[in-house]
Amino acid sequence: MFDDDAAWLVLALLAALVAVPGLLAGGAPLLPLFLAMTGLACAAHRPSRVFALEKANAAFSGSALRTVAILTGALLMFQLMPFELALLMAGDVLAYVEVLAAVSLIAAHARLPLIKARLRDRLAIMVSRLRRRPAARARRRASRLRRPARPASEDGDRAWALA
C-alpha cells in the first residue's frame, strides 16, 4: 500500500475536506474525521503507519466476499449511528429507560452474592432458633433415648447353615 508520508497527508487532507461541510452544518462526521486523524498519525509516526497497514491487511486479506461483508457491516453501522445519537440527544424517554435498565441489571448482578449471603445467614439464624425451642428439644431427647436391645437368639454364636 502507501509507504510514503505524502500519500498519508493527502488522505488526511481529503478526509478533512469531506468532513468540513458536516462540521459546518452542526453534525459530527465521524468516519471522515477518523480517517483524517488516522492519516495524520500515519504520516507523522512510522510505527503507527506499520500498525495501521498490518491491521488493514489482516482485515482485508481474505476472499472478496469477506471484504464486502466487512465493508457492508461498517456502512450499516455508520448509517445507524446518527439515528441512535439523535434518539439519545433528543432526550427520548426510551433511550434513557434503556440505559437505566442496563445500569440496574449490572448493579443487581453485582449485589446478588451479597443478597444470597444475607439470606443464608437469616436461614441459619431461623434454624438455630427452631432448634432451641422446648418441643424440638424434647423430640431430640426422645429420639436419643436408647431403645431396648432385642433378645438374644437361641442359636447363640452358631453360623447359618445353608442347605
N, C-alpha and C positions, 0 to 999 in steps of 0.2 A: 504494500500500500504506500502511503506517503511517508517519506522519511526525512524530508527537509522542513525547516521551520516555516518557510514561506507558505507552503500548502496549508499548514495548520492555521496560520494567521488569516489566510484567505477564507478558510472555513469559518473561523471565528467572526470575521467581518461580515460575511454573507448571513450568518445566523443572527448577528446583531441587527443588520438591516431588516431582516424579516421580522424581528421582534419589536422594532420601533413602532410600527402602526398599532400593534396590540397594546403596547405600553401607553401610547398617546390616547388611546380610546378608553383607558382605565382598566384594562384587563391584565392578566398575568400569563403571557405566552410562555409556558414552562418548557416546552420542547426546544424552541429556538434559543431561549436563554441557557438551557442546559448544554446545547451544542456550542454556543458561544463560549461558555466558561470552560468546557472541555477542550475546545480548540486553543484557547489562551493558555491553559495549563499544559497542554501537549507541546505548544510552541516554546514555552519558557523552560520546561523541565523535562529532560530526556527520560528519566525513569517513569514519569507519568505517561509519556508517549509510548514507551515499551509496554507498560501495563495496559493502556487502552487498546493497543494493537493486538496484544495477546488475548484479551477478553473478546474483542470483536472477531478475531479468527476462531476462537473457541465457540462462539455463539453461532457463527455463520458457516462453519466448516462441516456441513453435513449435506444432506440432499436438498434439492431446490424446494421440495415440499416442506421440509422443516423450516427453511428460511422464510418461506411465505407464511407459514403458521406463526412464527415468531413475530414477523412484521405486522400481520393482521391482528394478533393479540395486543401488540403495543398500540396500534392505531385505535383499536376499540377502547382500550383503557384511556387513551388521551381524549377520545370522544366523550366518554362518560364522566371524566373528571370535572369539567366545568359544571355539569348538571349537579353533581354531588356538592361541589363548592357553593353553587347557587342555593341549594337547599339549606346548607349549613349557615351561610352568610345571611340569608333572608330571615333567619330566625324561625324556620319551620319547626313546629312542635314535634313532628315525628323524628326529626334528626336529633333533637335534644332527648327525646324519650329513648331512642336507640342507644345513645351514648350513656344515659343514665342506667339503662338495663344492663349494658355491658359492664359498667363500673360496679353495679350492685352484685352482679353474678361473680365477678372477680373477688369482691370483698366477702361474699358469702362463702366462696370456696376457701378463702384464707381463714375464716372463722370456724369452719367445720371441725377441725381437730379439737379446738378448744371446747366447742359445744358437746362433742362426744365425750370428752374427758369429764366435763361437769355432770353430764347425765350418768356416766358410770359411777362417779363419786356419790351422787344422790341415791342411786340404786343401792350402793354398798351401805350407805347410812340407813336406808329403809330396811334392808335385810337384817342389819345388826340390831335395829330397834325391835323388829319382829322376834328375833331370837331371844331377846331379853324379857319378853312377856311371860307371865306365870304359866299360862296354858301351854305355851311352847316348851317351857322348862319341864313341866310335868310330863308332857308327851316324850320328851327326850329321856327323862329319867325312867319312864315306863319301858321304853324300848331298850334301855341299857340294863334293866334288871335281868339277871341270869335266869334263863329258862331251865327247868329241871332236866337233868340228863335222862336219856332213855334207859330203861332197864337193860342190863347186860343179857345177852342172848344165852341160851342153854348150851350152844356149841362151844363156847369158850374161844380158845385161840386156834381151833382147828380150821384148816383151809377148806375151801369149797371143793367139792368133788364133781367133776363133770362126767356124765355117762356117755 
